[in-house]
């Protein structure tokens, strides 16, 4: 009887993992990165056009003050002195490229882990080595955490836990590893939200106030024909700012939904029919984000 119970436990532990929730998670994460890259490119092109228009309409003294490059203090450092949303978008694109790349690699690693049991022995050996390398690298990719310190998408303690699953092929070990890494994923999501709130949102508002002030000063002094041109610039500035705010709000909501979706992956390993509300909500947020991407592209 004891042997029979041990056999049942062993068979349950070794049951093949359902990869679908992991695939859904990986595809949603990938969609965030692809869409944000497309959106930032569209925004950058739009802002460059507005910068050219602003430069063309400005007085010579204002052009020198607002568009002249200021060099230093680093040997190769240079920036435009006035608030520059185009430069902010360049920074955003670089920051989110790093953030999304680490997240995408982690999601891909989780998908491979979920497929591991169905591989041949030779493939398992190769994939095991690859995953070990990937997880170790991800644990060493550190980002500034909210409130100080550093955070990686994979904790150093989670790496041996994932490796334990690769050795045992027991579903319980994979579940334990995912749950053990839940805190890091939550802090990682908070870090991404912090980038949006602290840097990007403030850049959008600062740029709007500065641009509106400059356009309005010309509007107040213009004749009726020139005033219409400045009015068009004001409306265009309002529209582009509202679109940028909506896009970044959708992006923030997507990252806020990330931890619950990740937690659902462990829940999916229970081997019973459960409602994965976190993954569903994550997909809903990604869909809303895609809608904002499409609206942005249609507008430009």
C-alpha positions as CSV (number, residue, x, y, z in Angstrom):
1,X,0.0,0.0,0.0
2,X,2.8,2.4,0.9
3,X,4.5,1.6,-2.4
4,X,1.3,2.3,-4.3
5,X,0.9,5.7,-2.6
6,X,4.5,6.5,-3.4
7,X,3.9,5.5,-7.1
8,X,0.8,7.7,-7.3
9,X,2.7,10.7,-5.8
10,X,5.5,10.1,-8.3
11,X,3.2,9.9,-11.3
12,X,1.3,13.1,-10.2
13,X,4.6,15.0,-9.7
14,X,5.9,13.9,-13.1
15,X,2.7,14.7,-15.0
16,X,3.3,16.7,-18.1
17,X,3.1,20.5,-17.6
18,X,0.4,22.3,-19.6
19,X,2.4,24.9,-21.5
20,X,-0.6,27.0,-22.7
21,X,-0.6,29.5,-19.7
22,X,3.1,29.9,-20.1
23,X,2.7,30.5,-23.9
24,X,-0.1,33.1,-23.2
25,X,2.2,34.8,-20.7
26,X,5.2,34.8,-23.1
27,X,3.1,36.2,-26.0
28,X,1.6,38.9,-23.9
29,X,5.0,40.0,-22.6
30,X,6.4,40.0,-26.2
31,X,3.4,42.1,-27.4
32,X,4.2,44.8,-24.8
33,X,7.8,45.1,-26.0
34,X,6.9,45.2,-29.7
35,X,4.1,47.7,-29.3
36,X,6.1,50.0,-27.1
37,X,9.0,50.0,-29.6
38,X,6.5,50.9,-32.4
39,X,4.8,53.6,-30.3
40,X,8.0,55.3,-29.2
41,X,9.1,55.4,-32.9
42,X,5.9,57.0,-33.9
43,X,6.0,59.5,-31.0
44,X,9.6,60.4,-31.8
45,X,8.9,61.1,-35.4
46,X,5.9,63.3,-34.4
47,X,8.0,65.2,-31.8
48,X,10.8,65.7,-34.3
49,X,8.3,67.4,-36.7
50,X,7.1,69.6,-33.9
51,X,10.6,70.6,-32.9
52,X,11.4,71.6,-36.5
53,X,8.2,73.6,-36.7
54,X,9.0,75.3,-33.3
55,X,12.5,76.1,-34.4
56,X,11.3,77.6,-37.7
57,X,8.7,79.8,-35.9
58,X,11.1,81.0,-33.2
59,X,13.0,84.2,-33.1
60,X,16.8,83.9,-33.8
61,X,17.7,84.6,-30.1
62,X,15.2,81.9,-29.0
63,X,16.6,79.4,-31.4
64,X,20.1,79.9,-30.0
65,X,18.9,79.6,-26.5
66,X,16.5,76.7,-26.9
67,X,18.1,74.5,-29.6
68,X,21.8,75.2,-29.2
69,X,23.7,72.1,-27.9
70,X,25.3,72.5,-24.5
71,X,28.4,70.2,-24.1
72,X,29.8,68.5,-21.0
73,X,30.5,67.7,-18.3
74,X,31.3,64.3,-19.7
75,X,33.8,64.3,-22.6
76,X,31.2,63.2,-25.1
77,X,28.1,64.6,-23.3
78,X,25.8,67.1,-25.0
79,X,22.1,68.1,-24.6
80,X,19.6,70.7,-25.7
81,X,19.2,73.2,-22.9
82,X,15.4,73.6,-23.0
83,X,13.0,70.8,-21.9
84,X,13.1,68.4,-24.8
85,X,10.4,65.7,-25.1
86,X,12.2,64.1,-28.1
87,X,15.3,63.5,-25.9
88,X,13.0,62.1,-23.2
89,X,11.5,59.6,-25.7
90,X,15.0,58.5,-26.7
91,X,15.8,57.9,-23.0
92,X,12.5,56.1,-22.6
93,X,13.1,53.9,-25.6
94,X,16.6,52.9,-24.2
95,X,15.3,52.3,-20.7
96,X,12.3,50.2,-21.8
97,X,14.4,48.3,-24.3
98,X,16.5,47.0,-21.3
99,X,13.5,46.4,-19.1
100,X,11.5,44.6,-21.7
101,X,14.4,42.5,-23.0
102,X,15.0,41.1,-19.5
103,X,11.3,40.4,-19.0
104,X,11.0,38.8,-22.5
105,X,13.9,36.5,-21.8
106,X,12.5,35.5,-18.5
107,X,9.1,34.7,-20.1
108,X,10.8,32.7,-22.8
109,X,12.7,30.8,-20.2
110,X,9.5,30.0,-18.3
111,X,7.9,28.7,-21.5
112,X,10.9,26.5,-22.2
113,X,10.8,25.2,-18.6
114,X,7.1,24.3,-19.1
115,X,8.0,22.4,-22.3
116,X,10.9,20.6,-20.7
117,X,9.2,17.4,-19.8
118,X,8.0,16.7,-23.4
119,X,11.6,17.0,-24.8
120,X,13.9,14.1,-25.7
121,X,16.8,13.3,-23.4
122,X,19.2,14.9,-25.8
123,X,17.2,18.1,-26.1
124,X,16.7,18.2,-22.3
125,X,20.4,18.1,-21.8
126,X,21.0,21.0,-24.3
127,X,18.1,23.1,-23.0
128,X,19.0,22.5,-19.4
129,X,22.5,24.0,-20.1
130,X,21.0,26.9,-22.0
131,X,18.3,27.7,-19.4
132,X,20.9,27.6,-16.6
133,X,23.0,30.2,-18.5
134,X,20.0,32.4,-19.2
135,X,18.7,32.4,-15.7
136,X,22.1,33.1,-14.2
137,X,22.5,36.1,-16.6
138,X,19.1,37.5,-15.8
139,X,19.9,37.3,-12.1
140,X,22.9,39.5,-12.8
141,X,21.1,42.1,-14.8
142,X,20.3,44.7,-12.1
143,X,18.0,47.7,-12.3
144,X,17.4,50.5,-9.9
145,X,14.6,49.4,-7.5
146,X,11.9,51.7,-6.1
147,X,13.1,53.1,-2.8
148,X,16.8,52.3,-3.5
149,X,18.8,49.2,-4.1
150,X,18.8,47.0,-7.1
151,X,16.5,44.4,-8.6
152,X,16.7,41.7,-11.2
153,X,13.8,39.9,-12.9
154,X,15.2,36.6,-11.5
155,X,16.5,36.4,-7.9
156,X,19.8,34.7,-7.1
157,X,17.8,32.3,-4.9
158,X,15.4,31.4,-7.7
159,X,18.2,30.2,-10.0
160,X,19.0,27.0,-8.0
161,X,15.3,26.5,-7.5
162,X,14.7,26.4,-11.3
163,X,17.7,24.2,-11.7
164,X,16.2,21.8,-9.1
165,X,13.2,21.3,-11.4
166,X,15.5,20.6,-14.4
167,X,17.0,17.8,-12.4
168,X,13.9,16.4,-10.8
169,X,11.3,17.1,-13.5
170,X,8.8,17.4,-10.6
171,X,6.0,19.9,-11.2
172,X,6.1,20.8,-7.5
173,X,9.7,22.1,-7.9
174,X,8.8,24.3,-10.9
175,X,5.8,25.7,-8.9
176,X,8.1,26.3,-5.9
177,X,10.6,28.1,-8.1
178,X,8.0,30.4,-9.7
179,X,6.5,31.3,-6.3
180,X,10.0,31.9,-4.9
181,X,10.6,34.4,-7.6
182,X,7.2,36.2,-7.2
183,X,8.6,38.9,-5.0
184,X,11.2,39.9,-7.6
185,X,8.6,40.1,-10.4
186,X,6.5,42.3,-8.2
187,X,9.4,44.7,-7.4
188,X,10.4,44.6,-11.1
189,X,6.9,45.7,-12.1
190,X,7.0,48.5,-9.5
191,X,10.3,49.6,-11.0
192,X,8.8,49.8,-14.5
193,X,5.8,51.8,-13.2
194,X,8.3,54.1,-11.4
195,X,10.1,54.8,-14.8
196,X,6.7,55.7,-16.3
197,X,5.5,57.8,-13.3
198,X,8.7,59.6,-12.2
199,X,10.4,60.1,-15.6
200,X,8.1,59.8,-18.5
201,X,5.0,61.3,-17.1
202,X,6.9,64.3,-15.8
203,X,8.7,64.7,-19.1
204,X,5.3,64.8,-20.9
205,X,3.9,67.5,-18.6
206,X,7.0,69.6,-18.6
207,X,7.2,69.5,-22.3
208,X,3.6,70.5,-22.7
209,X,3.9,73.5,-20.4
210,X,7.0,74.8,-22.1
211,X,5.7,74.3,-25.6
212,X,2.3,75.8,-24.8
213,X,4.0,78.9,-23.2
214,X,6.2,79.4,-26.3
215,X,3.3,78.9,-28.8
216,X,1.0,81.2,-26.9
217,X,3.5,84.0,-26.7
218,X,3.6,84.0,-30.5
219,X,-0.2,83.6,-30.7
220,X,-0.8,86.7,-28.5
221,X,1.3,88.9,-30.9
222,X,0.3,87.4,-34.2
223,X,-2.0,88.9,-36.8
224,X,-5.1,86.9,-37.8
225,X,-3.4,84.8,-40.5
226,X,-0.4,83.9,-38.3
227,X,-2.7,83.4,-35.4
228,X,-4.4,80.5,-37.2
229,X,-1.1,78.8,-37.7
230,X,-0.3,79.1,-34.0
231,X,-3.8,77.9,-33.1
232,X,-3.2,74.7,-35.2
233,X,0.1,74.2,-33.3
234,X,-1.8,74.5,-30.0
235,X,-4.4,72.0,-31.0
236,X,-1.7,69.6,-32.3
237,X,0.2,69.9,-29.1
238,X,-3.0,69.2,-27.1
239,X,-3.8,66.1,-29.2
240,X,-0.3,64.6,-29.1
241,X,-0.1,65.2,-25.3
242,X,-3.5,63.5,-24.7
243,X,-2.4,60.5,-26.8
244,X,0.9,60.3,-25.0
245,X,-0.8,60.4,-21.6
246,X,-3.3,57.7,-22.6
247,X,-0.5,55.5,-24.0
248,X,1.6,55.7,-20.8
249,X,-1.5,55.1,-18.6
250,X,-2.2,51.9,-20.5
251,X,1.4,50.9,-20.2
252,X,1.4,51.5,-16.4
253,X,-1.8,49.4,-16.0
254,X,-0.2,46.6,-18.0
255,X,2.9,46.4,-15.8
256,X,0.6,46.6,-12.7
257,X,-1.1,43.5,-14.0
258,X,2.2,41.6,-14.5
259,X,2.7,40.1,-10.9
260,X,-0.8,38.5,-10.8
261,X,-0.3,37.0,-14.2
262,X,3.1,35.6,-13.1
263,X,1.5,34.2,-9.9
264,X,-1.1,32.4,-12.1
265,X,1.7,30.3,-13.7
266,X,2.3,28.6,-10.3
267,X,-1.5,28.2,-9.9
268,X,-1.7,26.5,-13.3
269,X,0.7,23.9,-12.1
270,X,-1.8,22.6,-9.6
271,X,-3.0,20.2,-12.2
272,X,-6.6,21.0,-11.9
273,X,-9.0,23.2,-13.9
274,X,-8.6,26.7,-12.4
275,X,-9.6,30.2,-13.6
276,X,-6.4,32.1,-14.4
277,X,-7.8,35.5,-13.8
278,X,-4.4,37.2,-13.5
279,X,-3.3,36.0,-17.0
280,X,-6.7,37.0,-18.5
281,X,-6.4,40.5,-16.9
282,X,-2.9,40.8,-18.2
283,X,-4.0,40.0,-21.7
284,X,-6.9,42.5,-21.4
285,X,-4.4,45.2,-20.4
286,X,-2.1,44.3,-23.3
287,X,-5.1,44.5,-25.7
288,X,-5.9,48.0,-24.3
289,X,-2.3,48.9,-24.8
290,X,-2.4,47.7,-28.4
291,X,-5.5,49.8,-29.0
292,X,-3.5,52.9,-27.9
293,X,-0.7,51.9,-30.2
294,X,-3.0,51.6,-33.1
295,X,-4.7,54.9,-32.4
296,X,-1.3,56.6,-32.2
297,X,-0.3,55.2,-35.6
298,X,-3.6,56.1,-37.2
299,X,-3.3,59.7,-35.9
300,X,0.2,60.0,-37.5
